[in-house]
Amino acid sequence: YLQDVLRGQGINIAQSGGIGTLSNVFLRGLPGKHTNLIVDGISLFDPRSNQVLWNDALVDGTRQIEIIRGSHGVLYGSNAVAGVVSQFTEIGGETQTSAYAETGRYSTNRIGLTGQGELGQAAYGYAISHLDTDGYSAADEDDGNTEDDGYDNTTLHARADLQLTSDTQIEFVMRHVSGTVEFDGSPPPSYTPTDVAGKGEDYERYAYRVGLTHETGHWTHRLDITGYDSQIDSITDFAVSSSADAKRQKLGYRGTGMVSDTLQFVVGVEDETSEYADTNDYEVDVSAAYALVQAAPTDALTVTAALRHDDHETFGTETTYRLTAAYAPEGRTIYRAAHGTAYRAPSLTELYLPLYGNADLRPETSESTELGADIFLSEGVEASVTFFEITIDDIIGYNPATFQSVQVIGETRSRGAELGLSVSATDTLGLRFSAAYTNSQKPDTSGSGDRVREVRVPRVQAGVSANWRPRTDLSLGASIHHVHDTVDVNNVVLDDYTLLGLTGRWQWRENTDLLLRVENATDDDYQTVNAYGTPGRAAYIGVKRSF
């Protein structure tokens, strides 16, 4: 899962139960609605859940994952206050096909097929997978809950790039995810998570992108049409109790121009329509225009300035900006600085979702600053350090007493530092270390004037991973992830925890690998959300065959 990759990069993941239940990514101390996921140019931000459904994001067939930390709303829109995760499918090259199967604890079984290659002027790549598991109780088993909550997921993701002429290319991306997830409930009067049989969701999600790229002289023009559709049937007492549908369509143009070797421009316009339907239908349109200029006045200095203007159908217009600089004098260090503003209007669900919605909400505005350095200590040894601060005025929060979205009047501030170190110790041994300190606080939703910590954001988290290839046919890996000082709703203090993961791959025969992984190898008992369960020690074995 993608969220496992993010956790390995020092990003906290909070999940309300087992595989497939709703999970939330807390990048730079902010809730998941401030981070976007873009896969092959498609935003997977779900209009109904008001966040990316990270629990559905897999990494099969992936070529590259980029984590862009900090406020990048100028280029990526309003859901990128904390950052953006970009994922790219492996396409083209020599024809390759791989099939795999895996089984393990909780009656978990997974099969998949990935492939890539070229056909004439077309480069393609795809990934097909199916996972099913009996799971474990979403409500913590330590509280006496014993009913397993299962999950199944079938995902198809495919991309094809067709070269029409030497200057023109058309791209097709399609994605389909479907399955069922079971979870528990929190019935009154205590609203404590407990076993509830026959409760869950059937889901089906579609996404697509059609893109046309054309090069003319020093300019590259790209026109994109993207769409996303999420259909949910809620299940109560083993029967469908309600249905909901969330959609998003977007048309965008982006032009990139090289005026000279030291001056580059990016300009763009886009129009996005979001829809949400349950017992009523809601729709909103947002249009935007943006521009960015990048200049290199000297060999050592690169600066950028970007401006964005949004026109929201309900809340009017807003202009935001971002400034960056990178200075690389002779030596081994690159110094970085960035400052910018962002804007996020209330989502349709925050405004209108039955019970939870609040039609009186207003947009959030934010300001962010970061300073950092990338240090190349020696060949094969790289370090990075970043200090950041994000301030959000009148953040949209949640009142656990009323279950309603509320405007938290005042400043929400997240400050912290991030440290990374990667070492290629030998040709066969690689090490990586990451750590983060985050102090994220906001005004109390009661209006008392007190400041409270953002829930589910650890003050400190750190991780180290090692990959060793003692022989050409054998690779071994280990990772340790530690989380310290986390609070949840109602100021409940969560226990610190440390997770140990182990992996192994052995080339049993030519083109055939045997796989082994162990999660939570020390069987640590922990929670990422109060009263919800997490997996104990779990081992999985698999086989992968390449053709």
PyMOL commands that set and color helices and strands:
alter all, ss='L'
color gray80, all
select helices_A, chain A and resi 2-8+32-34+54-56+73-76+141-143+348-352+489-491
alter helices_A, ss='H'
color red, helices_A
select strands_A, chain A and resi 12-15+23-26+35-39+42-43+45-46+51-52+62-69+83-89+96-104+108-119+122-136+149-163+168-182+200-216+219-236+239-260+263-277+281-295+301-312+316-327+333-344+364-378+381-399+404-424+429-443+451-453+460-471+474-484+486-487+493-494+497-509+512-519+538-546
alter strands_A, ss='S'
color yellow, strands_A
deselect
rebuild
show_as cartoon
